Amino acid sequence: MKISRIRVFQVDLPMKEGSYSWSTQSFSAFDSTVVLIDTDEGLTGVGESCPLGPSYLAAYAEGVRTGVSILAPDLIGEDPTQLDRINLKMDQLLKGHPYVKSAIDMACWDLLGKATGMPVYQLLGGKLQERVKLFKVVARADPGLMAEHFVEYRELGFNHFQIKVGESPDSDIERFRRIIEVMEPTDVVDADANTGWKQHEALRVVNAASQMLKERQLSCFIEQPCLSYEECLAVRQHTDLPFILDECMDGLSILLRGYQDNAMDLINLKINRMGGLTRARQVRDLCINLGIVMTIEDSWGGEIATAAIAHLAQSTPGAFHFQSSAFHEYASVAIAEGGPIVADGYMTAPTQPGLGVTPLIDMLGAPVFEIA
């Protein structure tokens, strides 16, 4: 099998609730890139990469498409099922920029599944969970409104929540207060600052939240309070609340450092930050060996990226999987058929070969470019 053509599409993913806000950022829609890889055997693989705007991390939507335009010409004629060879070639052609490579790698896994007649979760180790636990994001908003949404989402069947904080100490302490007032003992809550606090601000907020939680005999995870690993480690060393590292977890070396420093209880494993499913699987497997539990997700995306999340999560032992996200449920448009099934706070991956999703070409429109 050889790659005969690579097509690249741009699509906007508007938010059902009007906007999605975290830390100090807010967007009404996200710019996603879909990559279709055609082969000489008539099979087509699909991948997706959707950074969260241009100022959140060192990744941006236009960069995905520009990066793919650099990589694509030299991938024509390659066998897409030779995943390590594809990744080695991409690294030789473009240093860094894993979020660019993720959509290509994802499409190659889709092709490998279609060529072998197996769903991707089977290729990633087998179905080790029948369904995967989801969390519901409570986007940053007025504290009272966040508490209302928290209760509303629980009534929809969720008991894992990610509340968005990281704006300012005073407003975030009030967010904690209002959420803690409506929490129940069975709720699992992750307060995600998305790097938004300075170290001294994080210490102030986390200490205040810890006191309020103790008064009600509740607990809450603290996720990536500050930008740097070192700042997060300092906060970790001054709180007894369970700790998650996300944005600074971008590869094997920092994972090993965090393990040695006891810097976290869990990590957030995002597919496009690692460069695709190939590298994400490596990190996943090392976490299992080290005994580190994971949230498994991606930066954002529609049905295609969410399918990749579901396959990676379902092939992960339940004891090491904390939660995942179904991003296609947040968007007001669909970009593919056959996305993961969501019900009662859980998600199930498609069972068809590959990722199991079929892109809606009418929704994607004409390619931004194609290379053959």
N, C-alpha and C positions, 0 to 999 in steps of 0.2 A: 504494500500500500504506500502511495506517495501523495504528498500534499500538492494539489494542482491549482488551488486558488484560495486566497484569504480575503474575506469581505469584512468591512468594519462599519458599524452603524452607531449612530448617536440617538439616544432617546431620553426624554425628560420623565422623571418619576415624581408627579405631584403628590403631596401628602393628603390623605383622607381628612385629617383633622385641621387642614389649613396650613400648618407649619410644624416643624420639628426643631426644638430648641434644646441646647445643652450648653453648659458653661456660659460663655458670653456670645455664643453664635446661634443663629436661627435661619432656617431655610424653608421656603414653601415648596421647593422641588429639588431633586438631585439629578445631576447630569451623569447618565450611565453610558458605558460603552459596551456594545455587544460585538463579539467576534465570531464569525462563521468560517470554519476551515473545511473546504471541499477537498475530496480525494479522487484519485483516478479510478477507484472502485465504486464510485457513486455514493459513498457515505459522506455525511456532513456532521461535523462536531461543532458544538456551541459553547461559548464561554462569556463571562461578563465580569467587568471590573467597574466599581462605582465608588470613588473616593468621596469623603464627606466635605465637599467644598475645597477651595484652594488654600485656606489658611488654618486648617485644623492640624494636619500633619504635612510632611514633605511629599505630598501627592496631590494631583489635581486632574480633573477630567480631561482637559485638552492634552495633558501630558500622556495619558493612556494612548490616545489616538496617534499622537506624534511618535511615541515610542514604538507602537506596533508598525508604523510606516517604515521605521528604521529596521526592524527585525524581519518583517514579512518577506522581502525579496530573497533573503538568504535561506528562508525556511521552505521555499518552493522546491519540491523534489525530495524533501526529507520524509522519512517514515514517521508519522505522528504517534505510532504506538511504541516507539523507542523513547520513552519519557525522559530517561536520564540523558540521552544524547541530545534531545531537544533542549533540555534545560542547560546543558553544558554549552551548546551553541548560542543560546540566548545570552548567557553570561559573557561569552567571548565577544559578542556583537555589541552589548550594552552593559556597562558596568553599573550595578545597583538598579534602582528603579524597579523593585519587585512588583509593585502594583501594576506596572505595564505588562509584565510577563504572566501575571496571574490568569488573565482571560485566555491567553494562548494555551497555557498549561491545562487549564480547565477544559478547553475544547478538545485537547488531545486525550484526556481521560474519558471524555464523552465518546470519542472515536474508538478508543480501546474497548470500552464496554460494548459498543455497537458491533465491533468486529468479532468479539468473543461471545456475544449474545448474553452478557451478564450486566446487571446493574452495578454502578460504580461502588456501592457499599460492599459488594462481594469482592471486588478487586482490592479494596482497601483493608481487607481482613475478615470480611463476612459480617452478617447481620448479628450483632451482639446485643442490640436493643430492638424490641419490636416497635417502639416509638420513643421519641426524645422529649424531655421536659423543655418547655418554653418559658421565657420571662416576657413580661409586658413592660415596655418603656413608659414611664410617667414623665413626659417631657417637661423641661423647665418652664414654669409659668408662675402666676400668682400662687402663693402658698396654699390659700384656701381652695383654689381651683385644682391644684395638684392633689389635695386630699380627696376632693370629690371624684376625680378621675381614678384614684387609687381604689376607692370603694366600688366604683362602676366596673372597673376591670376585674375585680375579685368576683363580682356577681356574674361575670361572663365565664368564669371557670378558672381564672388564673390565681395561683398562690405564690408565684415567683415574680418579683417586681424589681425594676431598675429605676430608681428615682434620679433625675438629673439635677445636680447641684453644681457648684463651682463658679457661681456668679460673684458673690461677695459674702463675707462672713456673717454680717447681720441678716441679710435676706435668707441665707442658707440655714442658719440656725433656726429661723422661723419656719422654713420648709421642713426641717427635721421635726420641730415641735408639732406642726399640724399633721404630718404623716404618722408620727408616733401615737398621736391621740386616736387615730382610727385603725392602727395595726392590731391584728389578732395574733395569738401565739403561734398559729400555724402558718403565718405569712413569712416568706423568705425575702428579705429586702436587701438590695445592693445599692448603696449611695455612690453614684458615679460622678466624680468631679471633672473627668476628662481633662486632667492637667491644669484645671482652672485656678487653683489656689497657690499662693506663695507658701513657703514652708511654715512661717509663723501664723499665717491665716489658717492653714490646714490644722495645725495643732490646736488653735482656738476652737474651730468648729468641731473637730473630732472629740475634743474633751467635753464640750458642751453636749454633744449628741450622746456620748457615752453615759453621762450623768442622767440624762432624760431616759435613756433606755433602761438603765439600772433601776430607776424608780418604778418602772412598769415590768421589770423582769423580762425584758425583751433583748434582742440582739440585732445587729445590722452589719453587713459587710461594707467595708470602705474600699472603693476602687480608684486607683491612680489619682491621688489627690493633687500631685504636683507634676511638673514637666519632666524633671530629671529623675533618674534612678536613685541618685544619692539623696535628693530631697525626700522622695517617697520612703526610702529606707529609714531616714531620721524620724519621720512620722510613725512608721511601723514600730520603731523601738520605743515609742512613747504612748502606745495604746494597746489595750488588750482586745480590741475589736478585731474580728477576722479581716484579712487584708487580701485584696486582689490587685495584681499588676496587669496593665493592659498596654498602653501606648508605647512603653519602653521595651516591651517584650517583642523583639523583631528578629530573633534568630536563636540558634543553639547556644552561642557563647554567653549572651545575657541571661538566658534561662539557667545555664550552669552556674553563673555568678550569683543569681538570685537564690538558687538552691543552696549554695555554699554559705551565703550570708543570712539564710533564713529570712529572706526579704518579703515573703508572701506565703499565703496559704493556698491560693489558687492563681492561675493565670487566665487571661483572655486570649485565646488563640484565634487570630483572624487570618483567613485564607489569603487575601490579597496582600497583606503586610508581609507574609512569608514568601510570596512569589507564586502561589498556586497550591494545588492539592499535593503535588510531589513533595515540596518542602514542608507544608503543613503536616503531612503524614509523618515526616521525620521528627518534627517537634512533638507531635502527639505521642508517638511511640516512646520517645525519650521521657516525656512526662510520666507515662505509665511505668516505665522502669524506675523512675525516681520517686514515684508515689505522689505526684502532683496532680490535683484535680483541675479540670478545665471547663471554662465556658467556651463553646465552639461556635464561631460565627464568622462574619465578614464585616467590612466597613459599612456597606449598604448594598442594595441591589434589588432586582425584581425576582421573578420566578426562577431564573437561571442560577443566579448566585445563591438563592435560598435552597435550591435543589442540591447544590454542592455542599452547603452547610449540613443539610439533612443526611446526605450520604456519609460524610465524614463522621458526624455525630453517631449515627446508627452503627457504624463499624467500630465504635469506641466502647470499651466495657462500661457498664452503667456506674460502677463504683468510682470511675474517674471522670465521669461526665456530670457537670454541675447543672448546666442549662444551655440553651441555644436561643436563637432569634429567628422569627419568620418575617423577614423584611417585606416580602411581597404583600403581606397583610396590611401594611401601613400605606401602601400606594393606592391611588385612585384609578390607576390603569394597569392592565395586564400586558406583559410583553411576550408571554409564552403560555402555551397550553400544557396541562399535566403537572403543574407545580405541586409541591408537597401539600398533603392534606393536613389541615389544622383543626383540632377539635379538643375541647375541654382542657386547654392549656398544654397540649402536646402536639407534636408534628411527626408525620410519617413520610419517609422518602418515597418517590416513585419506584415501582418495581420493574419497569421496562428497562431494556438494555441501555447502558450509558447513564447519563443524568436523568433520562426519562422525560425530558421536556421538549416541546416543539415550538420554536420561535414563531411569533405572529408577524409575518413579513409585512402585512399591511400596516401594522402598528409601528414597526421599525422604520418603514419608509425606504427610500433609496439609500444605498450605501454612501457613506462619506467618501470612501475610496475602496478600490479592490485591486489586488495584485495577483497576477497569474504568471 
